Amino acid sequence: MAKPVHSMIRVRDEKRSTDYYARAFGLEQAEKFDFDGFALIYLRHPSSPFELELTVNKDQAKPYDLGDGYGHLAVVVDDVDAEHARFEREGFPATAPKDFKHEGRTLARFFFATDPDGYKIEVIQKGGRFG
């Protein structure tokens, strides 16, 4: 059976992106591989083996076109409102928290953050299906 190990996004500025993911989500660098034209940086949270791979193409001068096919990365937090307040204090772009309901039942309370390259990260209240 397949086991998910990482998801990859392309970023333009390694320092800016690693700093954002460390401060916003507590992701730490697990490993880095530097090649002539690109670098691969694997970030991981201490609570999970799943990694976010940042690919930095060294000759990329303009922002990446994210298109309309990219969805989002999702993380869970103990208190989504407190986390949203922290994002506001840090100056990280984030939508207002909202409740996502189905047939009168809250499926998730969440907000979306946006990283320096425009990628969306869904920040979900821990509980229910997102325990």
Backbone as a printed PyTorch tensor [residue, N CA C, xyz], in Angstrom:
tensor([[[  0.8450,  -1.1840,   0.0000],
         [  0.0000,   0.0000,   0.0000],
         [  0.8860,   1.2410,   0.0000]],

        [[  0.5020,   2.2430,  -0.7520],
         [  1.2680,   3.4850,  -0.8490],
         [  1.1250,   4.3180,   0.4140]],

        [[  2.2030,   4.9720,   0.7980],
         [  2.2220,   5.8500,   1.9630],
         [  2.6240,   7.2500,   1.4960]],

        [[  1.7640,   8.2740,   1.6620],
         [  2.1460,   9.6310,   1.2610],
         [  3.3560,  10.1080,   2.0650]],

        [[  4.3410,  10.7150,   1.3770],
         [  5.5500,  11.1740,   2.0590],
         [  5.8080,  12.6660,   1.9190]],

        [[  5.4320,  13.2670,   0.7780],
         [  5.6110,  14.7090,   0.6590],
         [  4.7600,  15.2870,  -0.4650]],

        [[  4.6290,  16.6030,  -0.4100],
         [  4.0200,  17.3760,  -1.4780],
         [  5.0370,  18.4470,  -1.8420]],

        [[  5.1320,  18.8060,  -3.1330],
         [  6.1440,  19.7520,  -3.5860],
         [  5.5000,  21.0130,  -4.1500]],

        [[  6.1260,  22.1460,  -3.8340],
         [  5.7700,  23.4170,  -4.4640],
         [  7.0620,  24.0980,  -4.9080]],

        [[  6.9560,  24.9170,  -5.9410],
         [  8.1050,  25.6840,  -6.4240],
         [  8.0570,  27.0760,  -5.8030]],

        [[  9.1910,  27.4990,  -5.2640],
         [  9.2740,  28.8140,  -4.6280],
         [ 10.4520,  29.5810,  -5.2190]],

        [[ 10.3800,  30.8950,  -5.1670],
         [ 11.4350,  31.7120,  -5.7610],
         [ 12.5520,  32.0530,  -4.7840]],

        [[ 12.2240,  32.2590,  -3.5270],
         [ 13.2060,  32.7480,  -2.5630],
         [ 13.2630,  31.7770,  -1.3830]],

        [[ 14.3320,  31.0010,  -1.3270],
         [ 14.4650,  29.9670,  -0.2900],
         [ 14.3450,  30.5330,   1.1100]],

        [[ 15.0860,  31.5720,   1.4120],
         [ 15.0680,  32.1300,   2.7710],
         [ 13.6780,  32.6480,   3.1420]],

        [[ 13.0750,  33.3900,   2.2400],
         [ 11.7430,  33.9400,   2.5010],
         [ 10.7430,  32.8160,   2.7620]],

        [[ 10.7850,  31.7570,   1.9560],
         [  9.8370,  30.6490,   2.1020],
         [ 10.1050,  29.8120,   3.3450]],

        [[ 11.3690,  29.4720,   3.6130],
         [ 11.6530,  28.6610,   4.8040],
         [ 11.3330,  29.4420,   6.0770]],

        [[ 11.5960,  30.7500,   6.0580],
         [ 11.2530,  31.5820,   7.2150],
         [  9.7400,  31.6120,   7.4220]],

        [[  8.9930,  31.7970,   6.3440],
         [  7.5300,  31.8230,   6.4440],
         [  7.0050,  30.5110,   7.0170]],

        [[  7.3950,  29.3810,   6.4550],
         [  6.8610,  28.0920,   6.9070],
         [  7.3050,  27.7530,   8.3320]],

        [[  8.4700,  28.2140,   8.7400],
         [  8.9070,  28.0110,  10.1270],
         [  8.0610,  28.8500,  11.0780]],

        [[  7.8950,  30.1310,  10.7680],
         [  7.1560,  31.0250,  11.6530],
         [  5.6570,  30.7640,  11.6270]],

        [[  5.1120,  30.4770,  10.4600],
         [  3.6640,  30.2970,  10.3320],
         [  3.1940,  28.9280,  10.8120]],

        [[  3.9630,  27.8720,  10.5180],
         [  3.4830,  26.5110,  10.7820],
         [  4.4420,  25.6340,  11.5770]],

        [[  5.5690,  26.1620,  12.0090],
         [  6.5070,  25.3770,  12.8020],
         [  7.2270,  24.2990,  11.9990]],

        [[  7.3020,  24.4550,  10.6780],
         [  7.9980,  23.4590,   9.8610],
         [  9.5010,  23.6960,   9.9430]],

        [[ 10.2280,  22.6180,  10.1530],
         [ 11.6810,  22.6830,  10.2850],
         [ 12.3280,  21.9940,   9.0950]],

        [[ 13.4980,  22.4690,   8.7350],
         [ 14.2100,  21.8360,   7.6240],
         [ 14.6750,  20.4500,   8.0440]],

        [[ 14.2290,  19.4360,   7.3150],
         [ 14.6420,  18.0600,   7.5830],
         [ 15.8940,  17.7210,   6.7860]],

        [[ 15.9620,  18.2670,   5.5620],
         [ 17.1030,  17.9870,   4.7040],
         [ 17.1010,  18.9700,   3.5410]],

        [[ 18.2990,  19.1950,   2.9860],
         [ 18.4250,  20.0750,   1.8220],
         [ 19.4370,  19.4650,   0.8660]],

        [[ 19.1040,  19.5170,  -0.4200],
         [ 20.0000,  19.0490,  -1.4680],
         [ 20.1960,  20.1980,  -2.4490]],

        [[ 21.4380,  20.6510,  -2.5830],
         [ 21.7550,  21.7790,  -3.4470],
         [ 22.4090,  21.2480,  -4.7250]],

        [[ 21.8250,  21.5890,  -5.8790],
         [ 22.3420,  21.1870,  -7.1770],
         [ 22.7350,  22.4460,  -7.9430]],

        [[ 23.3420,  22.2750,  -9.1160],
         [ 23.7790,  23.4340,  -9.8960],
         [ 22.6360,  24.3960, -10.2070]],

        [[ 21.5270,  23.9130, -10.7360],
         [ 20.4570,  24.7950, -11.1720],
         [ 19.2650,  24.8850, -10.2430]],

        [[ 19.2390,  24.0660,  -9.2010],
         [ 18.0840,  24.0650,  -8.3050],
         [ 18.4720,  23.4980,  -6.9420]],

        [[ 17.5730,  23.6920,  -5.9810],
         [ 17.7490,  23.1340,  -4.6460],
         [ 16.4220,  22.5140,  -4.2100]],

        [[ 16.5200,  21.4490,  -3.4320],
         [ 15.3560,  20.7950,  -2.8440],
         [ 15.4740,  20.9190,  -1.3370]],

        [[ 14.4600,  21.5060,  -0.7160],
         [ 14.4480,  21.6840,   0.7350],
         [ 13.2230,  20.9580,   1.2720]],

        [[ 13.4480,  20.0180,   2.1860],
         [ 12.3520,  19.2490,   2.7690],
         [ 12.0540,  19.8000,   4.1630]],

        [[ 10.8070,  20.2170,   4.3610],
         [ 10.3670,  20.7690,   5.6360],
         [  9.4150,  19.7910,   6.3000]],

        [[  9.4940,  19.7150,   7.6230],
         [  8.6640,  18.7690,   8.3620],
         [  8.3070,  19.3690,   9.7190]],

        [[  7.1130,  19.0420,  10.1830],
         [  6.7060,  19.4080,  11.5340],
         [  7.0890,  18.2480,  12.4580]],

        [[  7.5480,  18.5320,  13.6830],
         [  7.9500,  17.4500,  14.5900],
         [  6.8460,  16.4140,  14.8620]],

        [[  5.5770,  16.7900,  14.6670],
         [  4.4830,  15.8740,  14.9710],
         [  4.1270,  14.9310,  13.8170]],

        [[  4.7780,  15.0850,  12.6570],
         [  4.3660,  14.3090,  11.4860],
         [  5.5580,  13.9810,  10.5890]],

        [[  5.5760,  12.7830,  10.0110],
         [  6.6420,  12.4500,   9.0600],
         [  6.4050,  13.0410,   7.6660]],

        [[  5.1980,  13.5290,   7.3850],
         [  4.8840,  14.0870,   6.0690],
         [  5.6830,  15.3720,   5.8570]],

        [[  6.2300,  15.5390,   4.6550],
         [  7.0830,  16.6930,   4.3830],
         [  6.5290,  17.5760,   3.2670]],

        [[  6.8940,  18.8450,   3.3390],
         [  6.6550,  19.7890,   2.2620],
         [  8.0030,  19.9960,   1.5820]],

        [[  8.0620,  19.6720,   0.3030],
         [  9.2930,  19.8590,  -0.4700],
         [  9.2210,  21.1940,  -1.1880]],

        [[ 10.1950,  22.0540,  -0.9150],
         [ 10.3100,  23.3220,  -1.6260],
         [ 11.3580,  23.1410,  -2.7160]],

        [[ 10.9780,  23.3900,  -3.9540],
         [ 11.9240,  23.3510,  -5.0640],
         [ 12.2420,  24.7860,  -5.4490]],

        [[ 13.5310,  25.1230,  -5.4110],
         [ 13.9850,  26.4600,  -5.7800],
         [ 14.7770,  26.3210,  -7.0780]],

        [[ 14.1870,  26.7860,  -8.1760],
         [ 14.8990,  26.8220,  -9.4560],
         [ 15.6810,  28.1280,  -9.4850]],

        [[ 16.9980,  28.0210,  -9.4960],
         [ 17.8560,  29.1810,  -9.2940],
         [ 17.7630,  30.2310, -10.4010]],

        [[ 17.2890,  29.8650, -11.5760],
         [ 17.1910,  30.8370, -12.6590],
         [ 15.7810,  31.4080, -12.8240]],

        [[ 14.9020,  31.1370, -11.8790],
         [ 13.5130,  31.6170, -11.9710],
         [ 13.4580,  33.0870, -11.5790]],

        [[ 13.2410,  33.9580, -12.5660],
         [ 13.2380,  35.4000, -12.3150],
         [ 11.8560,  35.9470, -12.0150]],

        [[ 10.8300,  35.3600, -12.6000],
         [  9.4750,  35.8940, -12.4060],
         [  8.6570,  34.9420, -11.5370]],

        [[  7.5940,  35.4560, -10.9220],
         [  6.7380,  34.5920, -10.0990],
         [  6.1640,  33.4360, -10.9230]],

        [[  5.9610,  32.3090, -10.2610],
         [  5.3410,  31.1590, -10.9150],
         [  3.8710,  31.4480, -11.1750]],

        [[  3.3670,  30.9240, -12.2860],
         [  1.9420,  30.9990, -12.5970],
         [  1.3010,  29.7990, -11.9200]],

        [[  0.5390,  30.0390, -10.8650],
         [ -0.0590,  28.9350, -10.1170],
         [ -1.2490,  28.3360, -10.8490]],

        [[ -1.7760,  29.0430, -11.8360],
         [ -2.8760,  28.5100, -12.6210],
         [ -4.1280,  28.2890, -11.7890]],

        [[ -5.0320,  27.5150, -12.3310],
         [ -6.2730,  27.2460, -11.6020],
         [ -6.3900,  25.7880, -11.1810]],

        [[ -5.2960,  25.0430, -11.2730],
         [ -5.3350,  23.6340, -10.9070],
         [ -4.8640,  23.3450,  -9.4940]],

        [[ -4.0460,  24.2310,  -8.9190],
         [ -3.5300,  23.9990,  -7.5710],
         [ -4.6460,  24.2070,  -6.5570]],

        [[ -4.7460,  23.3080,  -5.5990],
         [ -5.7360,  23.4350,  -4.5430],
         [ -5.1240,  24.0880,  -3.3220]],

        [[ -4.7040,  23.2880,  -2.3610],
         [ -4.0890,  23.8410,  -1.1660],
         [ -3.4690,  22.7270,  -0.3260]],

        [[ -2.6190,  23.1240,   0.5760],
         [ -2.0810,  22.2840,   1.6260],
         [ -2.9650,  22.5420,   2.8400]],

        [[ -3.1540,  21.5530,   3.7070],
         [ -3.9770,  21.7530,   4.9010],
         [ -3.2140,  21.3050,   6.1450]],

        [[ -3.3940,  22.0760,   7.2230],
         [ -2.8090,  21.7460,   8.5280],
         [ -3.9060,  21.8680,   9.5800]],

        [[ -3.7550,  21.1580,  10.6960],
         [ -4.7030,  21.2940,  11.7990],
         [ -4.0200,  21.9870,  12.9740]],

        [[ -4.8190,  22.7470,  13.7230],
         [ -4.3410,  23.4420,  14.9170],
         [ -5.3400,  23.2220,  16.0470]],

        [[ -4.8870,  23.3760,  17.2730],
         [ -5.7630,  23.1830,  18.4320],
         [ -6.8300,  24.2640,  18.5500]],

        [[ -6.4910,  25.5010,  18.2000],
         [ -7.4130,  26.6260,  18.3640],
         [ -7.2920,  27.5430,  17.1470]],

        [[ -8.1970,  27.3960,  16.1980],
         [ -8.0990,  28.1350,  14.9380],
         [ -8.2310,  29.6470,  15.1540]],

        [[ -9.0410,  30.0790,  16.1200],
         [ -9.1920,  31.5160,  16.3560],
         [ -7.9200,  32.1160,  16.9450]],

        [[ -7.2940,  31.4170,  17.8710],
         [ -6.0290,  31.8900,  18.4400],
         [ -4.9370,  31.9030,  17.3700]],

        [[ -4.9480,  30.9010,  16.5080],
         [ -3.9500,  30.8360,  15.4390],
         [ -4.1700,  31.9830,  14.4410]],

        [[ -5.4190,  32.2700,  14.1420],
         [ -5.7210,  33.3770,  13.2390],
         [ -5.2520,  34.7050,  13.8540]],

        [[ -5.4760,  34.8850,  15.1440],
         [ -5.0160,  36.1010,  15.8190],
         [ -3.4870,  36.2050,  15.7480]],

        [[ -2.7900,  35.0840,  15.8850],
         [ -1.3280,  35.0810,  15.7770],
         [ -0.8960,  35.4720,  14.3640]],

        [[ -1.5830,  34.9480,  13.3500],
         [ -1.2700,  35.3080,  11.9720],
         [ -1.4390,  36.8120,  11.7720]],

        [[ -2.4940,  37.3770,  12.3210],
         [ -2.7000,  38.8240,  12.2000],
         [ -1.5730,  39.5960,  12.8690]],

        [[ -1.1680,  39.1640,  14.0640],
         [ -0.0560,  39.8330,  14.7690],
         [  1.2390,  39.7500,  13.9650]],

        [[  1.4790,  38.6100,  13.3130],
         [  2.6990,  38.3980,  12.5230],
         [  2.6440,  39.1110,  11.1740]],

        [[  1.4460,  39.5580,  10.7770],
         [  1.3060,  40.1990,   9.4770],
         [  1.2360,  39.2080,   8.3230]],

        [[  0.8990,  37.9540,   8.6110],
         [  0.7530,  36.9470,   7.5640],
         [ -0.6270,  37.0890,   6.9220]],

        [[ -0.7040,  37.0880,   5.5910],
         [ -2.0090,  37.1870,   4.9380],
         [ -2.8970,  35.9930,   5.2860]],

        [[ -4.1440,  36.2670,   5.6520],
         [ -5.0920,  35.2040,   6.0140],
         [ -6.5210,  35.7120,   5.8520]],

        [[ -7.3950,  34.8130,   5.4140],
         [ -8.8150,  35.1410,   5.3340],
         [ -9.4110,  35.0860,   6.7360]],

        [[-10.6070,  35.5770,   6.8920],
         [-11.3030,  35.4840,   8.1780],
         [-11.6890,  34.0160,   8.4310]],

        [[-11.6770,  33.5860,   9.6980],
         [-12.1300,  32.2270,  10.0030],
         [-13.5940,  32.0520,   9.6340]],

        [[-13.9370,  30.8450,   9.2040],
         [-15.3300,  30.5710,   8.8910],
         [-15.6660,  29.1280,   9.2050]],

        [[-16.9590,  28.8930,   9.3540],
         [-17.4540,  27.5420,   9.5960],
         [-17.9760,  26.9790,   8.2870]],

        [[-17.5610,  25.7590,   7.9860],
         [-18.0150,  25.0510,   6.7940],
         [-19.0230,  24.0110,   7.2640]],

        [[-20.2710,  24.1640,   6.8340],
         [-21.3470,  23.3060,   7.3330],
         [-21.9220,  22.4360,   6.2250]],

        [[-22.4470,  21.2910,   6.6420],
         [-23.1660,  20.3820,   5.7540],
         [-24.3550,  19.8470,   6.5170]],

        [[-25.5440,  20.1070,   5.9770],
         [-26.7920,  19.6700,   6.6110],
         [-26.8560,  20.1070,   8.0730]],

        [[-26.4640,  21.3570,   8.3250],
         [-26.5550,  21.9340,   9.6510],
         [-25.4320,  21.5690,  10.6060]],

        [[-24.5420,  20.6990,  10.2010],
         [-23.4350,  20.2540,  11.0550],
         [-22.1290,  20.8970,  10.5800]],

        [[-21.3550,  21.4280,  11.5160],
         [-20.0700,  22.0180,  11.1610],
         [-19.0970,  20.9000,  10.8230]],

        [[-18.6010,  20.9190,   9.5880],
         [-17.5800,  19.9520,   9.1760],
         [-16.1950,  20.4460,   9.5550]],

        [[-16.0120,  21.7660,   9.4790],
         [-14.7020,  22.3270,   9.7970],
         [-14.8230,  23.8170,  10.0780]],

        [[-13.9840,  24.2950,  10.9790],
         [-13.7900,  25.7350,  11.1870],
         [-12.3760,  26.0000,  10.7010]],

        [[-12.2040,  26.9780,   9.8140],
         [-10.9130,  27.1420,   9.1630],
         [-10.7100,  28.5730,   8.6600]],

        [[ -9.4730,  28.8440,   8.2570],
         [ -9.1460,  30.0230,   7.4610],
         [ -8.0600,  29.6220,   6.4800]],

        [[ -7.8690,  30.4400,   5.4670],
         [ -6.8100,  30.2010,   4.4950],
         [ -5.7080,  31.2300,   4.6800]],

        [[ -4.4820,  30.7430,   4.7370],
         [ -3.2940,  31.5880,   4.7470],
         [ -2.7160,  31.5770,   3.3350]],

        [[ -1.9000,  32.5820,   3.0260],
         [ -1.2390,  32.6490,   1.7270],
         [  0.2550,  32.8360,   1.9430]],

        [[  1.0610,  31.9360,   1.3560],
         [  2.5080,  32.0200,   1.5410],
         [  3.1000,  33.0820,   0.6130]],

        [[  4.4060,  33.3600,   0.7130],
         [  5.0060,  34.4270,  -0.0960],
         [  4.8980,  34.2280,  -1.6110]],

        [[  4.7030,  32.9930,  -2.0740],
         [  4.5750,  32.7360,  -3.5090],
         [  3.1260,  32.6310,  -3.9610]],

        [[  2.1880,  32.8420,  -3.0480],
         [  0.7790,  32.8250,  -3.4110],
         [  0.0640,  31.5080,  -3.1780]],

        [[  0.7680,  30.5050,  -2.6460],
         [  0.1240,  29.2260,  -2.3610],
         [ -0.8100,  29.3550,  -1.1640]],

        [[ -1.9280,  28.6620,  -1.2190],
         [ -2.9150,  28.6860,  -0.1410],
         [ -2.6640,  27.5260,   0.8220]],

        [[ -2.8330,  27.8070,   2.1120],
         [ -2.7230,  26.7990,   3.1600],
         [ -3.9840,  26.9050,   4.0040]],

        [[ -4.7210,  25.8070,   4.0960],
         [ -5.9390,  25.7850,   4.9080],
         [ -5.5520,  25.4280,   6.3400]],

        [[ -5.9540,  26.2630,   7.2750],
         [ -5.6620,  26.0730,   8.6860],
         [ -6.9800,  25.6770,   9.3380]],

        [[ -7.0750,  24.4250,   9.7880],
         [ -8.3270,  23.8270,  10.2540],
         [ -8.2890,  23.5670,  11.7580]],

        [[ -9.4110,  23.8310,  12.4120],
         [ -9.5770,  23.4990,  13.8320],
         [ -9.5040,  21.9860,  13.9950]],

        [[ -8.6630,  21.5180,  14.8890],
         [ -8.5560,  20.0850,  15.1530],
         [ -9.8510,  19.5590,  15.7290]],

        [[-10.2480,  18.3890,  15.2650],
         [-11.4620,  17.7500,  15.7730],
         [-12.2210,  17.0580,  14.6550]],

        [[-13.1280,  16.1790,  15.0360],
         [-13.9380,  15.4590,  14.0680],
         [-13.0820,  14.7040,  13.0820]],

        [[-13.3130,  14.9050,  11.8030],
         [-12.5540,  14.1950,  10.7850],
         [-11.1230,  14.7140,  10.6970]],

        [[-10.8750,  15.8550,  11.2980],
         [ -9.5300,  16.4580,  11.2650],
         [ -8.8310,  16.3640,  12.6250]],

        [[ -8.9990,  15.2240,  13.2660],
         [ -8.4000,  15.0010,  14.5880],
         [ -6.9910,  14.6990,  14.4690]]])
